[in-house]
Amino acid sequence: MEEGNTLIDPEKTPQPSKKRNIGMVEGEFVVSSVALPEVFDAQSQSSAANSELESHKSGRMSPSKQMAQLEDLEHPIKVLDFGSAEASILENVEKMRAEAQLLADGVGILGYNDGELATLRSSRSRLDPRDRTRFNYTWANDFSKRCETGIMPDLTPVLNLVSAAIQCESDREHENSWNEDIHKALINMAVGTSRYAQHLAVKSLKTASIDPPTLAEVSLPKRVVDYGIVLVPDDRIKKAFLQLQPLAPATVKSWNHTTANNVRQTPIAVNIETKASDKSWTDGKPQLAIWTSALFKRLQKLVGDEAAANLRIPAMPLVIAQGHDWHLLIISHQPSPEEGRTVIWQKIDIGNTRNCFDIYKIIAVLHLVVQWAEMTWRPWFYSLLNLAKM
């Protein structure tokens, strides 16, 4: 049901999570030389089409209507495809898209040196036949390049994650089980094996709300997004936080557009929305659009109205996981005189949890996202503090 500008909460009552053990023990597998075959996974390519078949509940605005509402705002929030003729893609958007697409195609997602290749052959039988073939792609292995963003998780926890995800699908688990047992586990695995693991953290945003509410373009459901990757505060950020004042009418200070206690002092860099397999991934777009736009407004408030009018915020990656399937989007904000327009650029299918090779694709892209958070977002946040004289 539509009530004014309120988007009604689409979530079902969460069900208890059936815990699955995804052990972090050492595993092995093999890579050898074969000719370059077809790259794309037909199953993952069809997932987007399948997700669109979900019929939305009676009385609730569809994602397309929600996005139409956002496009009609004074400061519009739009969704455009990469390469859209309506507007040129910003340079930083295109750079992130190109790097992520290469990894999503499986290029350079594995990282084994010559010595490891000789000892990993004994694990070949642990992979399903298709993975055995794909792990042999020579173009998938690039040890020096892969180590720039992180290390590969051992095979055993990845195999366990595949098994748990397939079981989730078979049992028709509710969203809470997918969130806790699959999505959160994979996010933690990626951040934990990133080169920048000590500088970033994964935080739950399930109970967070926009505060003060005036930062939101329209009202949101009670539950907004599920997880955030945040900057671990260093001395620079900690010192500045002492000078920060609450943003009225909120009475609690926060770097972010929410005063949730677990993220007040940790600047949010990446927002992640997760869905069960029986939901459409498109349901997450309006939520992420409103949520991230509110974050942009909060950051503008730090420097005042005059400076905010020309504040250049870096294009930011967004992640949506829907059951097995994972997608990367990019959100950019164009300040005045371009009407303060916010654009979500969609989308790259970065992998799925049906097989090991695709999980390593997801992890490689998440490593890229984590690198962006530390190497782009953190320095930009420092510049924001300087502009705010903090």
RODO-2510 file (C-alpha; in nm, 4 decimals, decimal comma):
residues 390
     n   res          X          Y          Z
     1     m     0,0000     0,0000     0,0000
     2     e     0,1248     0,3488    -0,0850
     3     e     0,0892     0,6087     0,1882
     4     g     0,2037     0,9469     0,0594
     5     n     0,5723     0,9129    -0,0110
     6     t     0,6167     0,6078     0,2108
     7     l     0,7592     0,2893     0,0595
     8     i     0,6010     0,0026     0,2525
     9     d     0,8357    -0,2562     0,4072
    10     p     0,8511    -0,5538     0,1647
    11     e     1,0151    -0,7990     0,4042
    12     k     0,8484    -1,1042     0,5498
    13     t     0,8805    -1,1900     0,9176
    14     p     1,2351    -1,3244     0,9581
    15     q     1,2617    -1,6916     1,0410
    16     p     1,5226    -1,8497     1,2665
    17     s     1,8470    -1,9134     1,0855
    18     k     1,9627    -2,2706     1,0350
    19     k     2,3311    -2,2371     1,1100
    20     r     2,5705    -2,3988     0,8679
    21     n     2,9317    -2,4656     0,9442
    22     i     3,1650    -2,3126     0,6858
    23     g     3,5055    -2,4166     0,8162
    24     m     3,8157    -2,2095     0,7524
    25     v     4,0674    -2,4862     0,6929
    26     e     4,3283    -2,5235     0,4231
    27     g     4,2240    -2,6586     0,0828
    28     e     4,3815    -2,7306    -0,2520
    29     f     4,3038    -2,7386    -0,6235
    30     v     4,4714    -2,7394    -0,9651
    31     v     4,5256    -2,4975    -1,2509
    32     s     4,6781    -2,5915    -1,5852
    33     s     4,6785    -2,4636    -1,9427
    34     v     4,3834    -2,4912    -2,1810
    35     a     4,2580    -2,2797    -2,4688
    36     l     4,0304    -1,9847    -2,3956
    37     p     3,6684    -2,1087    -2,3989
    38     e     3,3385    -1,9322    -2,3606
    39     v     3,3539    -1,7112    -2,0497
    40     f     2,9992    -1,6502    -1,9461
    41     d     2,7950    -1,8700    -1,7144
    42     a     2,4561    -1,9327    -1,8733
    43     q     2,2980    -2,0079    -1,5369
    44     s     2,4086    -1,6779    -1,3837
    45     q     2,3174    -1,4894    -1,7029
    46     s     1,9612    -1,6193    -1,6824
    47     s     1,9220    -1,5274    -1,3164
    48     a     1,8415    -1,1646    -1,3883
    49     a     1,5584    -1,2646    -1,6190
    50     n     1,4267    -1,5162    -1,3664
    51     s     1,4301    -1,2586    -1,0874
    52     e     1,2091    -1,0274    -1,2929
    53     l     0,9362    -1,2940    -1,2995
    54     e     0,8532    -1,2391    -0,9328
    55     s     0,5075    -1,0868    -0,8937
    56     h     0,5003    -0,8123    -0,6348
    57     k     0,2513    -0,8276    -0,3511
    58     s    -0,0821    -0,6578    -0,3979
    59     g    -0,0893    -0,3059    -0,2631
    60     r     0,2876    -0,2452    -0,2658
    61     m     0,4579    -0,0173    -0,5133
    62     s     0,6728    -0,2065    -0,7607
    63     p     1,0428    -0,1165    -0,7821
    64     s     0,9815     0,0533    -1,1182
    65     k     0,7106     0,2765    -0,9665
    66     q     0,9309     0,3504    -0,6671
    67     m     1,2131     0,4567    -0,8995
    68     a     0,9701     0,6671    -1,1056
    69     q     0,8775     0,8472    -0,7845
    70     l     1,2450     0,9150    -0,7142
    71     e     1,3027     1,0456    -1,0676
    72     d     1,0330     1,3104    -1,0116
    73     l     1,2007     1,4625    -0,7069
    74     e     1,3455     1,8142    -0,7149
    75     h     1,6885     1,6498    -0,6939
    76     p     1,6180     1,3366    -0,8983
    77     i     1,7576     0,9892    -0,8386
    78     k     1,7732     0,7953    -1,1649
    79     v     1,8782     0,4507    -1,2806
    80     l     2,0762     0,4280    -1,6048
    81     d     2,2456     0,1416    -1,7825
    82     f     2,6199     0,1564    -1,8417
    83     g     2,6674     0,3155    -2,1815
    84     s     2,3279     0,4845    -2,1762
    85     a     2,2834     0,7409    -2,4519
    86     e     2,1023     0,9695    -2,2072
    87     a     2,4204     1,0743    -2,0327
    88     s     2,7902     1,0120    -2,0651
    89     i     2,9454     0,7870    -1,8051
    90     l     3,1719     0,9705    -1,5685
    91     e     3,5388     0,8780    -1,5900
    92     n     3,5567     0,7304    -1,2396
    93     v     3,2384     0,5307    -1,3021
    94     e     3,3774     0,3845    -1,6239
    95     k     3,7100     0,2955    -1,4604
    96     m     3,5393     0,1046    -1,1793
    97     r     3,3022    -0,0654    -1,4246
    98     a     3,5821    -0,1796    -1,6544
    99     e     3,7913    -0,3242    -1,3708
   100     a     3,4948    -0,5023    -1,2139
   101     q     3,3702    -0,6406    -1,5465
   102     l     3,7055    -0,8025    -1,6178
   103     l     3,6941    -0,9860    -1,2852
   104     a     3,3274    -1,0739    -1,3346
   105     d     3,4338    -1,2427    -1,6595
   106     g     3,6762    -1,4538    -1,4565
   107     v     3,9970    -1,2895    -1,5805
   108     g     4,2716    -1,2887    -1,3156
   109     i     4,0517    -1,4047    -1,0278
   110     l     4,2890    -1,6852    -0,9211
   111     g     4,6304    -1,6302    -0,7669
   112     y     4,8683    -1,9268    -0,7571
   113     n     5,2439    -1,9246    -0,7905
   114     d     5,4271    -2,2047    -0,9697
   115     g     5,5034    -2,3918    -0,6485
   116     e     5,1401    -2,3960    -0,5409
   117     l     5,0271    -2,5319    -0,8767
   118     a     5,2382    -2,8433    -0,8256
   119     t     5,0921    -2,9186    -0,4814
   120     l     4,7276    -2,8350    -0,5508
   121     r     4,6631    -3,1109    -0,8053
   122     s     4,5487    -3,3557    -0,5383
   123     s     4,2324    -3,1541    -0,4819
   124     r     4,1036    -3,1859    -0,8376
   125     s     3,8527    -3,4552    -0,7374
   126     r     3,6894    -3,2204    -0,4864
   127     l     3,5586    -2,9930    -0,7616
   128     d     3,2570    -3,0596    -0,9777
   129     p     3,3341    -3,1285    -1,3457
   130     r     3,2591    -2,7786    -1,4652
   131     d     3,4808    -2,6199    -1,1995
   132     r     3,7612    -2,8597    -1,2947
   133     t     3,7501    -2,7188    -1,6466
   134     r     3,7200    -2,3548    -1,5474
   135     f     3,9997    -2,3718    -1,2912
   136     n     4,2248    -2,4764    -1,5806
   137     y     4,1725    -2,1521    -1,7727
   138     t     4,5164    -1,9951    -1,8013
   139     w     4,3730    -1,6440    -1,8210
   140     a     4,1976    -1,6937    -1,4866
   141     n     4,5277    -1,7208    -1,2972
   142     d     4,7419    -1,4094    -1,2444
   143     f     4,9410    -1,4414    -0,9240
   144     s     5,1124    -1,0998    -0,9175
   145     k     4,8022    -0,9028    -1,0180
   146     r     4,5692    -1,0961    -0,7879
   147     c     4,7853    -1,0274    -0,4817
   148     e     4,7445    -0,6526    -0,5271
   149     t     4,3998    -0,6606    -0,3675
   150     g     4,4029    -0,9719    -0,1490
   151     i     4,4639    -1,3434    -0,1197
   152     m     4,2412    -1,6277    -0,2305
   153     p     4,0470    -1,8005     0,0480
   154     d     4,1252    -2,1700     0,0899
   155     l     3,9132    -2,4088    -0,1117
   156     t     3,7473    -2,5913     0,1807
   157     p     3,5411    -2,2971     0,3167
   158     v     3,4435    -2,2063    -0,0395
   159     l     3,3223    -2,5628    -0,1051
   160     n     3,1303    -2,5504     0,2232
   161     l     2,9712    -2,2215     0,1223
   162     v     2,8589    -2,3671    -0,2106
   163     s     2,7040    -2,6638    -0,0287
   164     a     2,5298    -2,4377     0,2250
   165     a     2,3916    -2,2072    -0,0462
   166     i     2,2560    -2,4969    -0,2505
   167     q     2,0927    -2,6333     0,0657
   168     c     1,9399    -2,2904     0,1363
   169     e     1,7866    -2,2899    -0,2094
   170     s     1,6639    -2,6489    -0,1760
   171     d     1,5050    -2,5776     0,1629
   172     r     1,3466    -2,2551     0,0360
   173     e     1,4968    -2,0706     0,3273
   174     h     1,3717    -1,7297     0,4328
   175     e     1,5753    -1,4142     0,3841
   176     n     1,7227    -1,4215     0,7325
   177     s     1,8883    -1,7570     0,6674
   178     w     2,0317    -1,6402     0,3354
   179     n     2,1580    -1,3228     0,5058
   180     e     2,3317    -1,4863     0,7991
   181     d     2,4471    -1,8178     0,6559
   182     i     2,5456    -1,7226     0,3007
   183     h     2,5661    -1,3506     0,2275
   184     k     2,7280    -1,2387     0,5527
   185     a     2,9685    -1,5346     0,5458
   186     l     3,0843    -1,4469     0,1944
   187     i     3,1224    -1,0758     0,2718
   188     n     3,3295    -1,1567     0,5814
   189     m     3,5378    -1,4043     0,3816
   190     a     3,6130    -1,1391     0,1192
   191     v     3,6953    -0,8585     0,3617
   192     g     3,8985    -1,0929     0,5822
   193     t     4,1207    -1,2012     0,2918
   194     s     4,1556    -0,8501     0,1505
   195     r     4,4886    -0,6742     0,1580
   196     y     4,3161    -0,3999     0,3592
   197     a     4,1446    -0,6233     0,6163
   198     q     4,2952    -0,4354     0,9113
   199     h     4,1598    -0,1011     0,7915
   200     l     3,7967    -0,1896     0,7174
   201     a     3,5153    -0,3759     0,8905
   202     v     3,1767    -0,5288     0,8091
   203     k     2,8832    -0,3873     1,0059
   204     s     2,5193    -0,4921     1,0207
   205     l     2,2784    -0,2155     0,9165
   206     k     1,9607    -0,4193     0,9522
   207     t     1,8248    -0,2109     1,2391
   208     a     1,9674     0,1221     1,1195
   209     s     1,7381     0,4013     1,0062
   210     i     1,8040     0,7401     0,8508
   211     d     1,8521     0,9971     1,1265
   212     p     1,7606     1,2736     1,1095
   213     p     1,4760     1,1593     0,8803
   214     t     1,4919     1,4878     0,6874
   215     l     1,7994     1,3525     0,5072
   216     a     1,5771     1,1065     0,3166
   217     e     1,4172     1,2185    -0,0075
   218     v     1,1136     1,0024     0,0736
   219     s     1,0230     0,7781     0,3670
   220     l     1,1728     0,4314     0,3783
   221     p     1,0659     0,0894     0,5017
   222     k     1,1748     0,0040     0,8556
   223     r     1,4428    -0,2264     0,7184
   224     v     1,6665    -0,0528     0,4659
   225     v     1,9962    -0,2207     0,3792
   226     d     2,1635    -0,5163     0,5436
   227     y     2,5389    -0,4598     0,5632
   228     g     2,7980    -0,1889     0,5285
   229     i     3,1732    -0,1939     0,4813
   230     v     3,3102     0,0865     0,6975
   231     l     3,6407     0,2619     0,7548
   232     v     3,8073     0,1610     1,0807
   233     p     3,8758     0,5004     1,2423
   234     d     4,2404     0,6040     1,2657
   235     d     4,3759     0,8894     1,4756
   236     r     4,2774     1,1464     1,2114
   237     i     3,9130     1,0388     1,2112
   238     k     3,8983     0,9872     1,5890
   239     k     4,0300     1,3378     1,6554
   240     a     3,7819     1,4927     1,4114
   241     f     3,4935     1,3018     1,5705
   242     l     3,5590     1,4849     1,8982
   243     q     3,4769     1,8120     1,7169
   244     l     3,1717     1,6779     1,5370
   245     q     2,8326     1,8070     1,6473
   246     p     2,4943     1,6292     1,6176
   247     l     2,2991     1,7145     1,3039
   248     a     1,9752     1,8706     1,4295
   249     p     1,7178     1,7525     1,5139
   250     a     1,9206     1,4406     1,5972
   251     t     2,0726     1,4514     1,9438
   252     v     2,3487     1,1972     1,8795
   253     k     2,6422     1,2754     1,6528
   254     s     2,7446     1,0482     1,3667
   255     w     2,9612     1,0600     1,0552
   256     n     2,6802     0,8882     0,8680
   257     h     2,3157     0,9430     0,7844
   258     t     2,2184     0,7097     1,0671
   259     t     2,2852     0,7346     1,4389
   260     a     2,2928     0,3561     1,4855
   261     n     2,5491     0,3068     1,7602
   262     n     2,7588     0,0468     1,5768
   263     v     2,8425     0,2846     1,2904
   264     r     2,8318     0,6346     1,4439
   265     q     3,2103     0,6660     1,4531
   266     t     3,2904     0,4558     1,1450
   267     p     3,2324     0,6250     0,8067
   268     i     3,0309     0,3987     0,5761
   269     a     3,2089     0,3303     0,2468
   270     v     3,0073     0,0525     0,0788
   271     n     2,6404    -0,0421     0,1192
   272     i     2,5168    -0,3965     0,0582
   273     e     2,1565    -0,5099     0,0233
   274     t     2,0706    -0,8806     0,0353
   275     k     1,7600    -1,0710    -0,0693
   276     a     1,6376    -1,4293    -0,0514
   277     s     1,6209    -1,6281    -0,3737
   278     d     1,2438    -1,5823    -0,4011
   279     k     1,2750    -1,2019    -0,4071
   280     s     1,3671    -0,9829    -0,7026
   281     w     1,7066    -0,8129    -0,6971
   282     t     1,5352    -0,5018    -0,8340
   283     d     1,3572    -0,4588    -0,4991
   284     g     1,6901    -0,3433    -0,3572
   285     k     1,7446    -0,0547    -0,6009
   286     p     1,5012     0,1994    -0,4481
   287     q     1,6237     0,1148    -0,0979
   288     l     1,9885     0,1646    -0,1909
   289     a     1,9039     0,4782    -0,3899
   290     i     1,7300     0,6550    -0,1006
   291     w     1,9748     0,5257     0,1595
   292     t     2,2881     0,6309    -0,0290
   293     s     2,1410     0,9637    -0,1374
   294     a     2,0796     1,0383     0,2312
   295     l     2,4456     0,9562     0,3008
   296     f     2,5518     1,2046     0,0325
   297     k     2,3338     1,4728     0,1918
   298     r     2,4864     1,4009     0,5330
   299     l     2,8359     1,4426     0,3923
   300     q     2,7350     1,7728     0,2314
   301     k     2,6093     1,8962     0,5685
   302     l     2,9603     1,8585     0,7088
   303     v     3,0917     2,1422     0,4899
   304     g     2,7929     2,3777     0,4792
   305     d     2,5559     2,4771     0,2007
   306     e     2,7946     2,6933    -0,0031
   307     a     3,0727     2,4335    -0,0245
   308     a     2,8200     2,1504    -0,0606
   309     a     2,6862     2,2980    -0,3866
   310     n     3,0144     2,2090    -0,5582
   311     l     3,1215     1,9089    -0,3514
   312     r     3,2471     1,6286    -0,5748
   313     i     3,1687     1,2938    -0,4144
   314     p     3,3470     0,9921    -0,5654
   315     a     3,1349     0,7376    -0,7503
   316     m     3,0522     0,4661    -0,4973
   317     p     3,0057     0,0904    -0,5526
   318     l     2,6804    -0,0729    -0,4390
   319     v     2,6261    -0,4468    -0,3990
   320     i     2,3007    -0,6421    -0,4214
   321     a     2,2917    -1,0148    -0,3444
   322     q     1,9736    -1,1998    -0,4358
   323     g     1,9871    -1,5629    -0,3271
   324     h     2,2749    -1,7174    -0,5175
   325     d     2,3294    -1,4203    -0,7480
   326     w     2,5434    -1,1130    -0,6827
   327     h     2,5352    -0,7801    -0,8664
   328     l     2,7510    -0,4669    -0,8636
   329     l     2,6041    -0,1223    -0,9278
   330     i     2,7696     0,2195    -0,9069
   331     i     2,6096     0,5362    -0,7726
   332     s     2,7335     0,8823    -0,8690
   333     h     2,6310     1,2289    -0,7586
   334     q     2,6534     1,5320    -0,9843
   335     p     2,6365     1,8603    -0,7899
   336     s     2,4890     2,1855    -0,9165
   337     p     2,4517     2,3141    -1,1834
   338     e     2,3557     1,9623    -1,2986
   339     e     2,0450     1,9754    -1,0751
   340     g     2,2131     1,7784    -0,7989
   341     r     2,1279     1,4600    -0,9840
   342     t     2,2110     1,1187    -0,8379
   343     v     2,2457     0,8270    -1,0808
   344     i     2,2621     0,4532    -1,0151
   345     w     2,4467     0,2834    -1,2989
   346     q     2,3461    -0,0789    -1,3492
   347     k     2,4665    -0,3545    -1,3447
   348     i     2,7411    -0,6148    -1,3526
   349     d     2,6570    -0,9758    -1,2657
   350     i     2,9666    -1,0581    -1,0634
   351     g     2,9048    -1,4260    -0,9853
   352     n     2,6943    -1,6680    -0,7849
   353     t     2,7253    -1,9199    -0,5023
   354     r     2,6379    -2,2283    -0,7076
   355     n     3,0022    -2,3191    -0,7746
   356     c     3,3543    -2,2380    -0,6528
   357     f     3,4756    -2,0545    -0,9620
   358     d     3,1932    -1,8031    -0,9403
   359     i     3,2496    -1,7494    -0,5688
   360     y     3,6107    -1,6626    -0,6448
   361     k     3,4782    -1,4114    -0,8997
   362     i     3,2617    -1,2490    -0,6302
   363     i     3,5532    -1,2396    -0,3867
   364     a     3,7824    -1,0809    -0,6468
   365     v     3,5256    -0,8065    -0,7155
   366     l     3,4678    -0,7501    -0,3434
   367     h     3,8449    -0,7216    -0,2990
   368     l     3,8379    -0,4499    -0,5645
   369     v     3,5546    -0,2765    -0,3774
   370     v     3,7454    -0,2951    -0,0488
   371     q     4,0538    -0,1518    -0,2185
   372     w     3,8396     0,1373    -0,3425
   373     a     3,7139     0,1978     0,0128
   374     e     4,0649     0,2269     0,1530
   375     m     4,2501     0,3873    -0,1363
   376     t     3,9802     0,6229    -0,2708
   377     w     3,7094     0,6764    -0,0108
   378     r     3,9381     0,7202     0,2923
   379     p     4,1610     0,9888     0,1290
   380     w     3,8501     1,1668     0,0016
   381     f     3,7008     1,1596     0,3517
   382     y     4,0206     1,3192     0,4847
   383     s     3,9807     1,5964     0,2272
   384     l     3,6221     1,6425     0,3447
   385     l     3,7441     1,6861     0,7031
   386     n     3,9967     1,9445     0,5850
   387     l     3,7223     2,1319     0,4017
   388     a     3,5099     2,1229     0,7180
   389     k     3,8103     2,2510     0,9169
   390     m     3,8049     1,9524     1,1480
***
